[in-house]
Amino acid sequence: MEFLDPQLEEYATGLSTEPSEVLQELERETWAKVLIPRMLSGHLQGRFLSSISHLMNAEHILEIGTYTGYSAICLSEGLKSGGHIHTIDINEELEPMVSRYFAKANIQDKVTFHIGNALEVVPRLNEEWDLVFIDADKVNYSNYFDLVIERVRTGGCIIADNVLWSGNVLEEDPDTDTKALMEFSKKVHEDARVENVLLPLRDGLMMCRKI
């Protein structure tokens, strides 16, 4: 299932700011060399993440799920002076590619790349988060939310990707990942600590602001 009608996507991207040359190169290499390249955030979602980071003037960003580093680079664009990103991924095989592109984007001093299980890494980080982006294993989305919510500052945001899961959230007999995403979205929607909106951007973004 396509995330968006190809003609509409072409129209939308054509009227959105172009990503940097480094991001365009990273997207091409991801599609050419890496498994499941549709996991990449891509043009529209990347510009959205960059815009949110800029609007928040974020100082402390946490990303759970690095993949090839595209979204981390986008998020870094809005960091305030002296700001920093912690990004976590369990797939150590992608580390050389991620580090290479962080260097190409000249953000290697702004990013700490953790290889490991986010459920173990996140509790070791002592920041108060301005912005958290969740884009990792779907069955643990609710666990990640629980891990970070008390460490997000008032007015800070949590954004979770893939919450529409290619439309599978409408199926009568959803699989395990789909059920987990549905439960996560319901959990966020019912949490009095946040205000939320589910955006049908690409594969669905759940965005919530801590109040």
Backbone as numpy.savetxt, mean C-alpha at the origin, in Angstrom:
# Nx Ny Nz CAx CAy CAz Cx Cy Cz
-10.42 -10.87 -14.15 -11.26 -9.67 -14.15 -10.38 -8.43 -14.15
-10.66 -7.51 -15.07 -9.91 -6.26 -15.12 -10.33 -5.37 -13.95
-9.37 -4.62 -13.39 -9.69 -3.71 -12.31 -10.61 -2.59 -12.81
-10.36 -2.14 -14.04 -11.11 -1.03 -14.61 -11.18 -1.22 -16.12
-12.27 -0.80 -16.73 -12.38 -0.87 -18.18 -11.12 -0.25 -18.80
-10.43 -0.98 -19.69 -9.16 -0.49 -20.24 -9.25 0.91 -20.85
-10.36 1.22 -21.52 -10.49 2.54 -22.12 -10.64 3.63 -21.05
-11.39 3.32 -19.99 -11.52 4.27 -18.89 -10.19 4.47 -18.18
-9.46 3.36 -18.00 -8.16 3.46 -17.34 -7.20 4.31 -18.18
-7.21 4.11 -19.49 -6.36 4.90 -20.37 -6.73 6.38 -20.29
-8.03 6.66 -20.25 -8.50 8.03 -20.12 -8.05 8.64 -18.80
-8.21 7.89 -17.71 -7.85 8.39 -16.38 -6.34 8.61 -16.25
-5.56 7.65 -16.71 -4.11 7.81 -16.60 -3.61 8.94 -17.50
-4.27 9.11 -18.64 -3.88 10.19 -19.54 -4.10 11.57 -18.96
-4.99 11.67 -17.98 -5.27 12.95 -17.32 -4.74 12.98 -15.90
-3.78 12.11 -15.61 -3.13 12.09 -14.30 -1.63 12.34 -14.48
-1.02 12.98 -13.50 0.41 13.28 -13.56 1.21 12.02 -13.85
2.18 12.13 -14.73 3.03 10.99 -15.07 3.91 10.60 -13.89
4.09 9.31 -13.66 5.07 8.89 -12.66 6.49 9.18 -13.15
7.43 9.16 -12.25 8.82 9.44 -12.61 9.37 8.38 -13.56
10.48 8.69 -14.20 11.12 7.73 -15.10 11.53 6.48 -14.35
11.97 6.64 -13.10 12.37 5.47 -12.29 11.16 4.56 -12.06
10.02 5.14 -11.73 8.82 4.34 -11.52 8.37 3.65 -12.81
8.48 4.34 -13.93 8.11 3.73 -15.21 9.04 2.56 -15.52
10.32 2.73 -15.25 11.28 1.65 -15.47 10.99 0.47 -14.55
10.69 0.76 -13.29 10.37 -0.29 -12.32 9.12 -1.06 -12.74
8.12 -0.35 -13.24 6.90 -1.03 -13.69 7.20 -1.96 -14.85
7.99 -1.48 -15.80 8.32 -2.32 -16.96 9.08 -3.57 -16.52
10.07 -3.41 -15.64 10.86 -4.56 -15.20 10.01 -5.53 -14.38
9.11 -5.01 -13.57 8.24 -5.89 -12.78 7.39 -6.75 -13.70
6.79 -6.13 -14.72 5.95 -6.89 -15.65 6.76 -7.88 -16.47
8.02 -7.57 -16.72 8.86 -8.44 -17.55 9.47 -9.61 -16.78
9.72 -9.42 -15.47 10.56 -10.38 -14.76 9.97 -10.99 -13.49
8.90 -10.42 -12.94 8.45 -10.83 -11.61 7.09 -11.51 -11.70
6.90 -12.52 -10.88 5.63 -13.23 -10.85 4.49 -12.32 -10.35
3.32 -12.53 -10.89 2.09 -11.82 -10.53 2.31 -10.30 -10.57
2.69 -9.75 -11.72 2.99 -8.32 -11.81 1.79 -7.41 -11.56
0.57 -7.96 -11.64 -0.61 -7.12 -11.37 -0.67 -6.69 -9.91
0.21 -7.27 -9.06 0.29 -6.82 -7.67 0.89 -5.41 -7.56
1.56 -4.97 -8.61 2.15 -3.63 -8.61 1.08 -2.56 -8.50
1.33 -1.53 -7.73 0.33 -0.46 -7.57 0.01 0.23 -8.88
1.03 0.57 -9.66 0.79 1.16 -10.96 0.48 2.65 -10.91
0.22 3.19 -12.11 0.13 4.64 -12.32 -0.92 5.31 -11.44
-2.19 4.94 -11.57 -3.25 5.64 -10.86 -3.13 5.50 -9.35
-2.97 4.27 -8.88 -2.87 4.07 -7.44 -1.60 4.70 -6.89
-0.54 4.63 -7.66 0.71 5.24 -7.22 0.59 6.74 -7.04
-0.10 7.40 -8.01 -0.29 8.85 -7.89 -1.20 9.18 -6.71
-2.18 8.31 -6.43 -3.04 8.53 -5.27 -2.23 8.44 -3.98
-1.40 7.42 -3.84 -0.60 7.26 -2.64 0.37 8.44 -2.46
0.96 8.87 -3.56 1.85 10.02 -3.50 1.09 11.27 -3.04
-0.11 11.46 -3.58 -0.90 12.64 -3.22 -1.28 12.63 -1.74
-1.69 11.46 -1.23 -2.05 11.36 0.19 -0.84 11.66 1.07
0.30 11.13 0.70 1.52 11.39 1.46 1.86 12.87 1.46
1.73 13.51 0.30 1.97 14.95 0.22 0.97 15.73 1.08
-0.31 15.40 0.96 -1.35 16.14 1.68 -1.17 16.02 3.19
-0.71 14.87 3.63 -0.52 14.66 5.07 0.82 15.22 5.56
1.71 15.56 4.61 3.06 15.97 4.99 3.64 14.95 5.95
3.54 13.67 5.56 3.84 12.55 6.45 5.30 12.53 6.87
5.50 12.21 8.13 6.86 12.06 8.68 7.21 10.60 8.92
6.25 9.83 9.40 6.48 8.42 9.70 5.46 7.57 8.96
5.95 6.77 7.99 5.09 5.92 7.17 5.49 4.47 7.36
4.47 3.62 7.48 4.68 2.17 7.55 4.00 1.53 6.36
4.73 0.67 5.66 4.15 -0.11 4.56 4.32 -1.59 4.88
3.21 -2.32 4.84 3.24 -3.76 5.05 2.98 -4.43 3.71
4.05 -4.92 3.10 3.98 -5.49 1.75 4.71 -4.61 0.75
5.99 -4.87 0.54 6.82 -4.02 -0.32 6.69 -4.39 -1.79
6.61 -5.69 -2.08 6.66 -6.24 -3.42 7.92 -5.72 -4.11
7.85 -5.02 -5.24 9.08 -4.55 -5.90 9.43 -3.10 -5.55
8.70 -2.49 -4.64 9.08 -1.18 -4.13 8.37 0.01 -4.76
7.46 -0.25 -5.70 6.80 0.85 -6.41 6.01 1.75 -5.46
5.19 1.17 -4.62 4.35 1.98 -3.73 5.18 2.71 -2.69
6.26 2.08 -2.22 7.13 2.76 -1.25 7.76 4.01 -1.85
8.17 3.92 -3.11 8.74 5.09 -3.78 7.68 6.18 -3.92
6.46 5.78 -4.27 5.37 6.76 -4.38 5.10 7.43 -3.04
5.03 6.66 -1.99 4.78 7.20 -0.65 5.91 8.13 -0.21
7.12 7.82 -0.61 8.27 8.63 -0.20 8.23 10.03 -0.79
7.52 10.20 -1.89 7.50 11.49 -2.57 6.89 12.60 -1.70
6.01 12.23 -0.77 5.36 13.23 0.06 5.95 13.36 1.45
7.03 12.66 1.73 7.64 12.74 3.06 8.09 14.16 3.37
7.83 14.60 4.59 8.37 15.88 5.02 9.87 15.74 5.21
10.57 16.84 5.30 12.02 16.81 5.50 12.34 16.03 6.77
13.23 15.07 6.64 13.60 14.23 7.77 12.69 13.06 8.00
11.66 12.90 7.15 10.71 11.81 7.30 11.30 10.47 6.87
10.59 9.39 7.24 11.15 8.05 6.99 10.02 7.05 6.77
10.32 6.04 5.96 9.40 4.94 5.69 10.01 3.64 6.20
9.22 2.84 6.87 9.56 1.46 7.17 8.68 0.58 6.29
9.29 -0.27 5.48 8.53 -1.15 4.61 8.95 -2.59 4.86
7.98 -3.50 4.85 8.21 -4.88 5.27 7.73 -5.83 4.18
8.54 -6.84 3.89 8.11 -7.89 2.97 8.76 -9.21 3.39
8.05 -10.28 3.18 8.55 -11.60 3.60 9.38 -12.26 2.51
9.33 -11.72 1.29 10.02 -12.34 0.14 11.42 -11.77 -0.03
12.40 -12.48 0.49 13.77 -11.98 0.43 14.35 -12.02 -0.98
13.75 -12.79 -1.88 14.27 -12.90 -3.24 14.17 -11.58 -4.00
13.24 -10.72 -3.62 13.08 -9.45 -4.31 13.96 -8.34 -3.74
14.66 -8.62 -2.66 15.45 -7.57 -1.97 16.46 -6.89 -2.88
17.23 -7.61 -3.72 18.19 -6.91 -4.59 17.51 -5.93 -5.54
16.38 -6.32 -6.12 15.67 -5.44 -7.05 15.11 -4.23 -6.31
14.51 -4.46 -5.16 13.94 -3.36 -4.38 15.02 -2.36 -3.99
16.12 -2.86 -3.47 17.20 -1.97 -3.04 17.79 -1.19 -4.21
17.88 -1.85 -5.37 18.41 -1.18 -6.56 17.52 0.00 -6.96
16.21 -0.20 -6.91 15.31 0.88 -7.31 15.18 1.96 -6.24
15.31 1.59 -4.98 15.35 2.62 -3.94 16.56 3.54 -4.17
17.69 2.95 -4.58 18.87 3.75 -4.87 18.67 4.60 -6.12
18.03 4.03 -7.15 17.77 4.80 -8.37 16.86 5.99 -8.09
15.92 5.79 -7.16 15.00 6.88 -6.79 15.61 7.81 -5.76
16.81 7.49 -5.32 17.55 8.29 -4.34 16.79 8.43 -3.02
16.19 7.32 -2.59 15.46 7.35 -1.31 16.03 6.35 -0.31
17.21 5.80 -0.63 17.76 4.75 0.23 17.98 5.23 1.67
18.19 6.53 1.86 18.38 7.05 3.22 17.06 7.37 3.91
15.97 7.28 3.16 14.65 7.60 3.72 13.82 6.35 4.01
14.36 5.18 3.63 13.60 3.95 3.74 14.40 2.89 4.50
13.73 2.22 5.43 14.29 1.02 6.04 13.48 -0.16 5.55
14.16 -1.10 4.88 13.51 -2.25 4.27 13.72 -3.46 5.17
12.62 -3.97 5.74 12.68 -5.12 6.64 12.26 -6.37 5.87
13.06 -7.42 5.95 12.68 -8.72 5.40 12.23 -9.59 6.57
10.98 -10.05 6.51 10.49 -10.90 7.58 8.98 -10.88 7.67
8.48 -11.55 8.69 7.05 -11.64 8.95 6.59 -10.35 9.61
5.68 -9.64 8.97 5.24 -8.34 9.50 4.62 -8.46 10.89
3.99 -9.60 11.18 3.40 -9.79 12.51 4.46 -9.77 13.60
5.69 -10.09 13.22 6.80 -10.06 14.17 7.57 -8.75 14.10
7.66 -8.17 12.92 8.45 -6.95 12.74 7.73 -5.73 13.30
6.45 -5.57 13.01 5.71 -4.36 13.40 5.79 -4.08 14.90
5.62 -5.08 15.78 5.70 -4.77 17.22 7.06 -4.26 17.67
8.10 -4.48 16.86 9.44 -4.01 17.23 9.69 -2.56 16.82
8.77 -1.98 16.06 8.93 -0.61 15.60 8.22 0.33 16.57
8.90 1.39 16.95 8.39 2.24 18.03 7.90 3.61 17.57
7.57 3.73 16.29 7.13 5.02 15.77 5.65 5.27 16.06
5.26 6.55 16.00 3.85 6.92 15.93 3.59 7.21 14.46
2.71 6.43 13.84 2.56 6.47 12.39 1.61 7.56 11.94
2.02 8.27 10.89 1.13 9.21 10.20 0.29 8.48 9.17
0.90 7.51 8.52 0.27 6.82 7.40 0.74 5.38 7.37
-0.22 4.46 7.24 0.08 3.03 7.13 -0.57 2.51 5.85
0.20 1.81 5.04 -0.33 1.19 3.82 -0.19 -0.32 3.95
-1.33 -1.02 3.89 -1.36 -2.48 4.02 -1.63 -3.10 2.67
-0.68 -3.93 2.21 -0.82 -4.59 0.91 -0.03 -5.89 0.95
-0.45 -6.79 1.84 0.28 -8.03 2.06 -0.71 -9.20 2.04
-0.41 -10.28 2.76 -1.29 -11.45 2.77 -2.66 -11.09 3.34
-3.68 -11.45 2.61 -5.03 -10.95 2.90 -5.60 -11.52 4.20
-5.23 -12.74 4.54 -5.79 -13.36 5.75 -5.37 -12.64 7.02
-4.32 -11.83 6.95 -3.84 -11.13 8.13 -4.17 -9.64 8.15
-4.99 -9.18 7.23 -5.32 -7.75 7.20 -5.88 -7.29 8.55
-6.80 -8.03 9.13 -7.38 -7.63 10.42 -6.32 -7.62 11.52
-5.40 -8.59 11.46 -4.32 -8.62 12.45 -3.39 -7.42 12.30
-3.10 -7.05 11.06 -2.25 -5.87 10.84 -2.94 -4.61 11.35
-4.21 -4.49 11.09 -4.97 -3.34 11.59 -4.87 -3.26 13.12
-5.08 -4.39 13.77 -5.01 -4.42 15.24 -3.62 -4.06 15.75
-2.59 -4.46 15.01 -1.22 -4.16 15.44 -0.90 -2.68 15.37
-1.48 -1.97 14.39 -1.04 -0.60 14.15 -1.98 0.47 14.69
-3.25 0.16 14.87 -4.23 1.21 15.12 -3.89 2.07 16.33
-3.37 1.49 17.40 -3.04 2.28 18.58 -1.77 3.10 18.40
-1.00 2.77 17.35 0.24 3.50 17.09 0.07 4.54 15.99
-1.13 4.66 15.44 -1.42 5.70 14.45 -1.88 6.95 15.20
-1.30 8.08 14.84 -1.66 9.33 15.52 -3.09 9.73 15.19
-3.68 10.53 16.04 -4.99 11.09 15.74 -4.89 11.92 14.45
-5.78 11.65 13.52 -5.71 12.30 12.22 -4.90 11.52 11.21
-4.19 10.49 11.67 -3.43 9.64 10.77 -4.32 8.70 9.99
-3.76 8.08 8.94 -4.55 7.25 8.04 -3.98 5.85 7.90
-4.88 4.90 7.72 -4.54 3.54 7.32 -5.22 3.30 5.97
-4.46 2.82 5.00 -5.00 2.49 3.69 -4.70 1.03 3.41
-5.71 0.27 3.03 -5.53 -1.15 2.71 -5.93 -1.41 1.26
-5.08 -2.13 0.55 -5.29 -2.40 -0.87 -6.08 -3.70 -1.07
-6.65 -3.84 -2.26 -7.27 -5.08 -2.74 -8.55 -5.48 -2.01
-9.23 -4.52 -1.40 -10.40 -4.89 -0.60 -11.62 -5.27 -1.46
-11.58 -5.05 -2.76 -12.64 -5.53 -3.64 -12.27 -6.87 -4.29
-11.00 -7.18 -4.26 -10.48 -8.51 -4.65 -11.07 -8.98 -5.98
-10.89 -8.14 -7.00 -11.35 -8.42 -8.36 -12.85 -8.72 -8.41
-13.60 -8.12 -7.51 -15.04 -8.32 -7.49 -15.50 -9.56 -6.75
-14.57 -10.34 -6.22 -14.92 -11.59 -5.56 -15.69 -11.38 -4.26
-15.65 -10.16 -3.73 -16.40 -9.87 -2.49 -17.92 -9.96 -2.72
-18.34 -10.04 -3.97 -19.77 -10.17 -4.28 -20.19 -11.62 -4.50
-19.24 -12.54 -4.46 -19.56 -13.95 -4.69 -20.36 -14.52 -3.52
-21.24 -15.47 -3.83 -22.06 -16.10 -2.79 -21.26 -17.06 -1.92
-20.22 -17.66 -2.48 -19.41 -18.62 -1.74 -17.94 -18.21 -1.81
-17.55 -17.16 -1.08 -16.19 -16.62 -1.19 -15.13 -17.57 -0.62
-13.94 -17.50 -1.19 -12.83 -18.32 -0.69 -12.22 -17.67 0.56
-11.16 -18.27 1.07 -10.57 -17.84 2.34 -10.08 -16.39 2.30
-9.32 -16.04 1.24 -8.81 -14.68 1.14 -9.94 -13.66 1.03
-10.94 -14.01 0.23 -12.07 -13.10 0.05 -12.82 -12.89 1.37
-13.06 -13.97 2.10 -13.72 -13.86 3.40 -12.92 -12.96 4.34
-11.60 -13.13 4.33 -10.76 -12.33 5.21 -10.86 -10.85 4.88
-10.90 -10.53 3.59 -11.02 -9.14 3.17 -12.38 -8.56 3.52
-13.43 -9.36 3.36 -14.76 -8.92 3.72 -14.87 -8.66 5.23
-14.29 -9.55 6.00 -14.31 -9.39 7.46 -13.50 -8.17 7.88
-12.38 -7.96 7.20 -11.57 -6.78 7.50 -12.34 -5.49 7.23
-12.96 -5.40 6.07 -13.70 -4.18 5.72 -14.84 -3.93 6.69
-15.54 -4.99 7.09 -16.62 -4.85 8.06 -16.07 -4.40 9.42
-14.95 -4.97 9.81 -14.31 -4.62 11.08 -13.95 -3.14 11.11
-13.33 -2.65 10.04 -12.95 -1.25 9.96 -14.18 -0.35 10.00
-15.18 -0.74 9.23 -16.40 0.07 9.14 -17.11 0.20 10.49
-16.98 -0.81 11.33 -17.66 -0.81 12.62 -16.79 -0.30 13.76
-15.54 0.07 13.47 -14.62 0.52 14.51 -14.84 2.01 14.78
-15.22 2.34 15.99 -15.54 3.73 16.35 -14.31 4.62 16.41
-13.13 4.03 16.33 -11.90 4.83 16.39 -11.55 5.48 15.06
-12.26 5.07 13.98 -11.90 5.58 12.66 -13.14 5.99 11.88
-12.91 6.89 10.91 -13.88 7.17 9.85 -13.31 6.56 8.58
-14.17 5.94 7.78 -13.63 5.17 6.65 -14.41 5.40 5.37
-13.73 5.16 4.27 -14.38 5.17 2.95 -13.72 4.08 2.12
-14.53 3.28 1.44 -14.01 2.25 0.54 -14.03 2.83 -0.87
-12.86 3.04 -1.42 -12.71 3.66 -2.72 -12.58 2.59 -3.81
-13.43 2.61 -4.83 -13.32 1.64 -5.93 -12.21 2.03 -6.91
-11.05 2.33 -6.39 -9.88 2.68 -7.19 -9.06 1.41 -7.41
-8.83 1.08 -8.68 -8.12 -0.13 -9.05 -8.80 -1.35 -8.42
-8.19 -2.05 -7.47 -8.80 -3.24 -6.88 -9.45 -2.95 -5.53
-9.70 -1.67 -5.27 -10.38 -1.29 -4.04 -9.41 -0.89 -2.94
-9.56 0.32 -2.42 -8.75 0.81 -1.31 -9.68 1.15 -0.15
-9.43 0.54 1.01 -10.12 0.95 2.22 -9.25 2.01 2.90
-9.79 3.20 3.04 -9.05 4.31 3.64 -9.76 4.73 4.91
-9.03 4.74 6.02 -9.65 5.16 7.26 -8.75 6.18 7.98
-9.42 7.13 8.62 -8.73 8.18 9.36 -9.02 8.01 10.84
-7.98 8.01 11.64 -8.17 7.86 13.08 -8.72 9.15 13.68
-9.78 9.04 14.46 -10.44 10.22 14.99 -10.24 10.32 16.51
